[in-house]
């Protein structure tokens, strides 16, 4: 059964599953979800705990994990086993071990698997489907700006702090993409202003700028028709030392995915199927579907052509200022007009 971070408490209140799996790339939500599961297990009498780390799936002793599940505690305590897979991939032997575990889950034992987001279509793998059938799975993704704002409001309210819309907006700008920093700043505001209302001034005095962006945030800003935010994210990536070649590759990849969707739609596929087969996962399909419908095919053909030009520039096969061209490209992706001039044509 697949659940989301906000529906996990309700699922835990019903009953404990024999196995849980949390994957993704948003550390705070993953950490809090795992803590909720551990707390529920302790409340249910699972006092014995073991931990395993799978740094290398090939060399990990999967037999030891199976033996641990089948070994009763000396005092008959219920057992919780924490299995951490940093890259989210169990390998061939591990996949078999996890399937076997799910098919005959040990009694009085809960297995909690945590890890990063596996590459590829891992949700179609037999081992993942076995976990989803026998227990609970959760994929955790970074929150978009609007949901982060609501998350901030909810956390502030839980800490007995009332914030104006302007204060929430300012706090969002300073911690966007970094929920761990957001939680710390909210806790700081709660210490300083518990039971009070705060505005932009209090946020400016208390909160440091901890915003952290990823290349996907850059794509999201462009697809949400927000050129100002796209340029801000790009500047942040540049300041953080992100390689421009990698940024260009990701931008080109997203444009190619959209172009592939059009090609599949031409053959009669549904939008959902076309996006899934083009590598656009469910958590992004609504956003991408909206931007596909709002912009013409000519727009995307031009984007495809310009992404190729950007790729050549990033590899030193064309003239121009790479960072200026990336900024111009994401601005155009945001729906602005396509300028005729390029940086190579500007006077020096």
Backbone torsions as a table, in degrees:
resi	resn	phi	psi	omega
1	UNK	NA	129.7	179.2
2	UNK	-93.4	133.4	177.8
3	UNK	-129.3	168.7	177.1
4	UNK	-113.3	161.5	-178.8
5	UNK	-52.6	-37.2	-177.2
6	UNK	-80.8	-12.0	178.4
7	UNK	-104.8	-5.1	-179.5
8	UNK	-60.5	-44.9	-179.6
9	UNK	-56.2	-39.0	179.3
10	UNK	-65.8	-40.5	179.3
11	UNK	-65.5	-39.6	-180.0
12	UNK	-68.4	-30.9	-178.8
13	UNK	-69.0	-26.3	-179.0
14	UNK	-74.6	-57.8	179.8
15	UNK	-168.9	161.1	177.7
16	UNK	-88.7	135.0	176.1
17	UNK	-88.3	157.4	179.8
18	UNK	-71.8	-20.8	-178.4
19	UNK	-148.3	140.2	176.4
20	UNK	-127.8	146.3	175.0
21	UNK	-137.2	122.9	179.0
22	UNK	-118.0	119.9	178.1
23	UNK	-129.9	163.5	177.1
24	UNK	146.2	-165.0	-178.2
25	UNK	-140.8	35.8	172.8
26	UNK	-126.0	96.7	-167.6
27	UNK	-60.2	-39.4	-176.4
28	UNK	-65.3	-48.2	-179.6
29	UNK	-62.9	-37.9	177.7
30	UNK	-64.6	-45.5	-179.2
31	UNK	-62.7	-43.8	-178.7
32	UNK	-69.0	-36.2	177.5
33	UNK	-64.8	-43.9	178.4
34	UNK	-63.3	-39.7	178.4
35	UNK	-63.7	-38.1	177.8
36	UNK	-62.9	-41.4	179.4
37	UNK	-66.2	-43.8	179.5
38	UNK	-63.0	-41.0	179.2
39	UNK	-63.3	-43.3	179.3
40	UNK	-62.6	-38.2	178.8
41	UNK	-66.2	-43.6	178.6
42	UNK	-61.9	-41.2	178.5
43	UNK	-62.9	-28.4	-179.2
44	UNK	-90.5	5.9	175.4
45	UNK	95.1	11.6	177.4
46	UNK	-85.2	81.6	-173.4
47	UNK	-88.6	-17.7	-179.6
48	UNK	-93.8	130.1	-176.4
49	UNK	-132.6	139.3	176.1
50	UNK	-132.2	154.0	-178.1
51	UNK	-133.7	137.3	176.6
52	UNK	-130.3	142.0	179.9
53	UNK	-119.3	123.0	-178.4
54	UNK	-102.0	82.9	177.7
55	UNK	-76.2	-33.0	177.9
56	UNK	-137.6	109.9	-175.0
57	UNK	-60.6	-31.7	-177.9
58	UNK	-71.0	-35.9	-176.9
59	UNK	-95.6	-9.3	179.9
60	UNK	-67.5	142.4	-178.7
61	UNK	-86.1	87.7	-179.3
62	UNK	-68.6	-25.6	177.9
63	UNK	-66.0	-36.0	178.5
64	UNK	-63.7	-37.2	177.3
65	UNK	-63.4	-44.5	179.5
66	UNK	-62.7	-41.7	-179.7
67	UNK	-65.5	-37.4	178.7
68	UNK	-62.9	-39.4	179.4
69	UNK	-67.0	-28.8	-177.1
70	UNK	-97.1	0.2	-179.4
71	UNK	-99.6	119.8	179.8
72	UNK	-76.3	146.9	175.2
73	UNK	-65.5	150.0	179.6
74	UNK	-57.9	-32.7	-178.6
75	UNK	-104.7	11.1	177.3
76	UNK	73.5	19.9	-179.8
77	UNK	-70.4	147.2	171.8
78	UNK	-70.3	147.6	-171.0
79	UNK	-121.2	140.0	171.5
80	UNK	-118.0	129.0	-179.6
81	UNK	-112.2	123.7	177.9
82	UNK	-99.8	119.1	-179.7
83	UNK	-117.8	114.2	-178.1
84	UNK	-107.4	122.1	176.8
85	UNK	-116.5	96.6	-175.2
86	UNK	-52.8	-40.4	-179.2
87	UNK	-93.9	0.6	175.4
88	UNK	74.5	7.4	-176.2
89	UNK	-117.2	123.0	-178.3
90	UNK	-85.7	-11.1	-175.9
91	UNK	75.7	178.0	-175.7
92	UNK	-64.6	-51.1	-179.2
93	UNK	-65.4	-40.0	179.4
94	UNK	-66.0	-39.0	177.9
95	UNK	-59.9	-42.1	178.5
96	UNK	-65.8	-41.5	-179.8
97	UNK	-63.6	-40.7	180.0
98	UNK	-69.4	-37.6	175.9
99	UNK	-62.7	-44.8	-179.8
100	UNK	-63.0	-38.7	179.3
101	UNK	-60.7	-46.0	-176.8
102	UNK	-68.8	-32.6	-179.1
103	UNK	-71.8	-28.5	177.9
104	UNK	-141.9	68.8	-176.3
105	UNK	-60.5	131.5	179.7
106	UNK	-61.3	143.3	178.9
107	UNK	-70.5	151.7	177.1
108	UNK	55.0	33.5	-179.7
109	UNK	-138.7	134.6	174.2
110	UNK	-118.8	129.4	177.8
111	UNK	-104.8	122.4	176.9
112	UNK	-111.6	116.1	-179.9
113	UNK	-105.9	126.9	176.7
114	UNK	-127.6	152.0	178.7
115	UNK	175.6	173.1	177.3
116	UNK	-70.5	178.7	-179.3
117	UNK	-75.9	119.0	177.2
118	UNK	-65.3	151.2	178.4
119	UNK	-79.2	156.0	175.6
120	UNK	75.1	-166.2	-176.8
121	UNK	-90.5	63.8	-176.0
122	UNK	-64.0	-23.3	-178.7
123	UNK	-68.0	-15.8	177.1
124	UNK	-91.4	-3.0	-178.3
125	UNK	-74.2	152.8	-178.6
126	UNK	-64.9	-37.2	-177.3
127	UNK	-68.7	-37.9	178.6
128	UNK	-69.0	-42.6	179.0
129	UNK	-61.7	-35.1	178.5
130	UNK	-65.5	-41.4	178.0
131	UNK	-65.8	-43.5	-178.7
132	UNK	-63.9	-33.0	179.9
133	UNK	-76.6	-40.6	-175.8
134	UNK	-85.0	-26.1	-174.1
135	UNK	-142.1	-133.1	-174.5
136	UNK	-129.6	132.4	176.0
137	UNK	-119.7	151.5	180.0
138	UNK	-148.4	126.9	172.9
139	UNK	-107.4	127.1	-174.2
140	UNK	-113.4	122.5	-178.3
141	UNK	-118.9	155.4	174.5
142	UNK	-56.5	142.1	-178.7
143	UNK	-77.9	138.9	172.0
144	UNK	-68.0	168.5	-173.2
145	UNK	-57.0	-43.8	-176.4
146	UNK	-66.0	-38.3	179.1
147	UNK	-74.9	-30.2	175.5
148	UNK	-65.1	-40.7	178.1
149	UNK	-60.4	-43.6	178.7
150	UNK	-66.5	-37.8	177.1
151	UNK	-60.6	-42.3	179.0
152	UNK	-62.9	-45.6	-179.5
153	UNK	-60.2	-44.3	-178.9
154	UNK	-63.4	-43.0	-179.7
155	UNK	-66.8	-41.4	178.4
156	UNK	-62.0	-44.3	180.0
157	UNK	-62.4	-39.9	178.8
158	UNK	-63.9	-25.9	178.3
159	UNK	-97.4	15.5	175.8
160	UNK	61.7	38.0	176.1
161	UNK	-121.3	128.5	175.9
162	UNK	-100.3	130.0	-177.1
163	UNK	-125.7	141.0	175.5
164	UNK	-71.7	162.8	178.2
165	UNK	-59.2	-38.3	179.7
166	UNK	-65.0	-36.9	178.7
167	UNK	-67.7	-42.0	178.2
168	UNK	-63.5	-42.3	179.4
169	UNK	-61.7	-43.3	179.8
170	UNK	-66.4	-42.8	177.9
171	UNK	-62.3	-40.1	178.6
172	UNK	-61.0	-43.3	-179.8
173	UNK	-62.3	-32.3	-175.0
174	UNK	-86.9	-17.5	-177.3
175	UNK	-126.5	4.7	-173.9
176	UNK	-54.9	134.6	-179.9
177	UNK	82.7	4.4	-176.8
178	UNK	-142.7	80.8	-176.8
179	UNK	-67.0	-29.0	176.7
180	UNK	-61.1	-44.6	177.0
181	UNK	-66.1	-37.8	179.2
182	UNK	-60.3	-44.6	179.7
183	UNK	-62.0	-42.4	179.9
184	UNK	-62.5	-41.8	-178.9
185	UNK	-69.6	-35.9	177.3
186	UNK	-65.7	-40.8	177.4
187	UNK	-64.1	-36.1	177.5
188	UNK	-66.1	-43.6	177.8
189	UNK	-62.8	-36.0	179.9
190	UNK	-65.7	-36.3	178.3
191	UNK	-67.7	-40.6	-175.4
192	UNK	-81.1	-35.1	-169.6
193	UNK	-131.1	30.3	179.7
194	UNK	-57.7	130.3	-179.7
195	UNK	79.2	7.7	-178.1
196	UNK	-120.4	173.1	174.5
197	UNK	-102.5	142.8	179.5
198	UNK	-124.1	149.0	177.1
199	UNK	-123.6	-169.1	-179.2
200	UNK	-56.8	-36.9	-177.8
201	UNK	-61.3	-46.7	-179.5
202	UNK	-63.8	-36.8	178.4
203	UNK	-67.0	-43.6	179.5
204	UNK	-60.9	-39.1	-178.7
205	UNK	-70.5	-37.4	-169.8
206	UNK	-95.7	-37.1	-166.0
207	UNK	-98.2	131.0	173.7
208	UNK	-86.7	160.1	179.8
209	UNK	-82.2	105.2	-177.4
210	UNK	-119.7	21.1	-178.2
211	UNK	-61.3	140.5	-179.4
212	UNK	-140.3	127.3	-175.6
213	UNK	-119.4	158.1	173.8
214	UNK	-118.5	170.0	178.6
215	UNK	-62.8	-32.2	178.3
216	UNK	-64.9	-32.5	175.2
217	UNK	-62.7	-35.1	178.0
218	UNK	-64.5	-45.1	178.4
219	UNK	-63.2	-44.4	-179.0
220	UNK	-60.4	-42.6	-179.6
221	UNK	-61.8	-41.6	179.1
222	UNK	-66.7	-44.0	-178.7
223	UNK	-69.9	-20.2	178.0
224	UNK	-93.0	11.7	177.3
225	UNK	58.1	43.3	-179.4
226	UNK	-123.3	79.5	-175.5
227	UNK	-63.2	-34.5	-179.6
228	UNK	-62.8	-44.2	179.4
229	UNK	-68.8	-37.3	179.3
230	UNK	-59.1	-44.4	179.5
231	UNK	-67.4	-37.6	177.7
232	UNK	-62.6	-44.6	178.8
233	UNK	-62.9	-42.3	179.6
234	UNK	-61.6	-43.3	177.6
235	UNK	-60.9	-38.6	178.9
236	UNK	-66.2	-42.5	178.5
237	UNK	-63.0	-41.0	178.8
238	UNK	-62.8	-45.6	-179.8
239	UNK	-64.4	-31.4	-179.6
240	UNK	-79.7	-6.9	177.2
241	UNK	89.3	15.8	177.3
242	UNK	-63.4	139.0	-177.2
243	UNK	-70.7	127.1	179.7
244	UNK	-62.4	-31.2	178.2
245	UNK	-61.2	-41.4	179.8
246	UNK	-67.6	-39.5	177.7
247	UNK	-61.1	-45.8	179.1
248	UNK	-60.6	-40.5	-178.9
249	UNK	-63.3	-45.1	-179.2
250	UNK	-65.3	-42.6	179.6
251	UNK	-61.7	-45.6	179.1
252	UNK	-62.6	-38.8	180.0
253	UNK	-62.5	-42.0	180.0
254	UNK	-66.3	-38.9	178.8
255	UNK	-67.2	-40.3	178.4
256	UNK	-63.6	-36.0	178.2
257	UNK	-62.6	-43.4	178.5
258	UNK	-63.1	-42.8	178.5
259	UNK	-61.7	-38.1	178.2
260	UNK	-65.7	-34.3	177.4
261	UNK	-61.7	-46.2	178.3
262	UNK	-57.8	-43.2	-179.1
263	UNK	-61.9	-40.2	-179.4
264	UNK	-73.8	-34.2	176.1
265	UNK	-62.6	-34.0	179.4
266	UNK	-64.4	-24.9	-179.9
267	UNK	-89.3	0.5	176.8
268	UNK	100.3	3.8	178.4
269	UNK	-70.3	154.0	175.2
270	UNK	-73.3	160.7	179.8
271	UNK	-60.1	-43.7	-178.5
272	UNK	-62.0	-46.3	179.7
273	UNK	-65.8	-41.4	-179.3
274	UNK	-62.5	-40.8	-179.8
275	UNK	-70.0	-42.6	-180.0
276	UNK	-62.1	-44.3	-178.8
277	UNK	-72.5	-16.6	177.6
278	UNK	-92.3	2.8	177.2
279	UNK	90.1	18.1	178.0
280	UNK	-102.6	108.3	-172.0
281	UNK	-78.0	166.7	-171.0
282	UNK	-57.7	-36.5	-176.5
283	UNK	-68.0	-12.5	-179.8
284	UNK	-117.1	-3.0	-172.8
285	UNK	-65.0	-36.2	-178.9
286	UNK	-64.7	-46.2	-179.1
287	UNK	-64.7	-47.4	-177.6
288	UNK	-66.8	-39.5	178.3
289	UNK	-60.8	-37.9	179.5
290	UNK	-65.9	-43.1	-178.1
291	UNK	-73.4	-29.7	175.6
292	UNK	-64.6	-44.0	-177.4
293	UNK	-72.8	-23.6	-175.2
294	UNK	-89.9	-10.1	-177.7
295	UNK	-128.7	144.2	-173.0
296	UNK	-70.9	163.9	176.3
297	UNK	-65.2	-33.7	177.5
298	UNK	-61.2	-39.0	177.6
299	UNK	-57.3	-45.9	-176.2
300	UNK	-74.0	-30.4	174.5
301	UNK	-65.4	-40.5	177.4
302	UNK	-66.2	-39.8	177.7
303	UNK	-62.3	-39.9	178.6
304	UNK	-63.7	-42.9	179.0
305	UNK	-64.1	-44.0	-178.3
306	UNK	-71.1	-31.6	177.2
307	UNK	-66.6	-32.8	175.4
308	UNK	-67.2	-40.8	177.1
309	UNK	-64.0	-39.1	178.5
310	UNK	-65.0	-38.8	178.2
311	UNK	-62.6	-43.2	178.9
312	UNK	-63.7	-41.1	179.2
313	UNK	-63.4	-41.2	-178.7
314	UNK	-65.7	-22.0	-179.8
315	UNK	-100.2	10.2	177.4
316	UNK	75.9	19.0	-177.7
317	UNK	-98.5	5.7	178.6
318	UNK	-151.7	164.2	-179.0
319	UNK	-96.2	149.8	177.0
320	UNK	143.2	168.9	176.7
321	UNK	-90.4	113.0	-171.1
322	UNK	-61.3	-45.6	-177.5
323	UNK	-66.1	-37.6	176.8
324	UNK	-64.5	-40.8	-179.4
325	UNK	-67.6	-36.9	177.1
326	UNK	-64.7	-43.8	178.8
327	UNK	-61.1	-42.4	178.5
328	UNK	-64.6	-38.8	-177.7
329	UNK	-66.2	-46.5	-179.1
330	UNK	-68.8	-28.7	175.2
331	UNK	-66.0	-41.7	177.9
332	UNK	-67.2	-39.3	177.4
333	UNK	-61.5	-25.6	179.4
334	UNK	-75.9	-1.4	176.7
335	UNK	106.3	1.4	178.5
336	UNK	-75.4	166.3	-179.7
337	UNK	-66.7	150.9	179.9
338	UNK	-84.8	111.7	-178.2
339	UNK	-68.7	151.3	178.9
340	UNK	-80.3	-31.8	-177.6
341	UNK	-83.4	146.3	171.5
342	UNK	-117.9	166.3	-176.7
343	UNK	-62.6	-27.2	178.9
344	UNK	-68.7	-20.8	-178.4
345	UNK	-91.8	-9.0	-175.4
346	UNK	-78.1	146.6	177.7
347	UNK	-66.1	145.3	-177.8
348	UNK	-109.2	NA	NA
